[in-house]
């Protein structure tokens, strides 16, 4: 995939060409990312866990047993940030990826299609400079 950079006086933007979404899978990946961040914004633990694979959500599920989990979860949600936009998404053969603009971070999500549902399998964030 070819990319190019467009500069103006104040910023540099990476331009990523849009890929054709022939079977609607990239749209489903984007929808899963949006559901995840809506659940985070609503502080909805069940909604957050519903969009995570069992492996990725395992630790958060175990933490629900803590007496002070509610306070922890509030801080966890604040740290996740708010989704501004999906920069890029891709899906193929049951695996997907998305690059997100989340407040001060760029977040990369890896997703898997499990029983017909796209679920977040891992996430990485990098602070914008």
KAGI-V283259 format. One record per residue. N is the residue number from 0. RES is the residue in one small letter. OMEGA is omega as a letter, one per 40 degrees, with the letter a starting at -180 (none if undefined). Layout:
# KAGI-V283259
N_RES_OMEGA, N_RES_OMEGA
This chain:
# KAGI-V283259
0_x_i, 1_x_i, 2_x_i, 3_x_i, 4_x_i, 5_x_a, 6_x_i, 7_x_a, 8_x_a, 9_x_a, 10_x_i, 11_x_a, 12_x_i, 13_x_i, 14_x_a, 15_x_a, 16_x_i, 17_x_i, 18_x_i, 19_x_i, 20_x_a, 21_x_a, 22_x_i, 23_x_a, 24_x_i, 25_x_i, 26_x_i, 27_x_i, 28_x_i, 29_x_i, 30_x_i, 31_x_i, 32_x_i, 33_x_i, 34_x_i, 35_x_a, 36_x_i, 37_x_i, 38_x_i, 39_x_a, 40_x_i, 41_x_a, 42_x_a, 43_x_a, 44_x_i, 45_x_i, 46_x_i, 47_x_a, 48_x_i, 49_x_a, 50_x_i, 51_x_i, 52_x_i, 53_x_a, 54_x_a, 55_x_a, 56_x_a, 57_x_a, 58_x_i, 59_x_i, 60_x_i, 61_x_a, 62_x_i, 63_x_i, 64_x_a, 65_x_i, 66_x_a, 67_x_a, 68_x_a, 69_x_i, 70_x_i, 71_x_a, 72_x_i, 73_x_i, 74_x_i, 75_x_i, 76_x_i, 77_x_a, 78_x_a, 79_x_a, 80_x_a, 81_x_i, 82_x_i, 83_x_i, 84_x_i, 85_x_a, 86_x_a, 87_x_i, 88_x_i, 89_x_i, 90_x_i, 91_x_i, 92_x_i, 93_x_i, 94_x_a, 95_x_i, 96_x_i, 97_x_i, 98_x_a, 99_x_i, 100_x_a, 101_x_a, 102_x_a, 103_x_a, 104_x_i, 105_x_a, 106_x_i, 107_x_i, 108_x_i, 109_x_a, 110_x_i, 111_x_i, 112_x_a, 113_x_a, 114_x_i, 115_x_a, 116_x_i, 117_x_a, 118_x_i, 119_x_a, 120_x_i, 121_x_i, 122_x_i, 123_x_i, 124_x_i, 125_x_i, 126_x_i, 127_x_i, 128_x_none
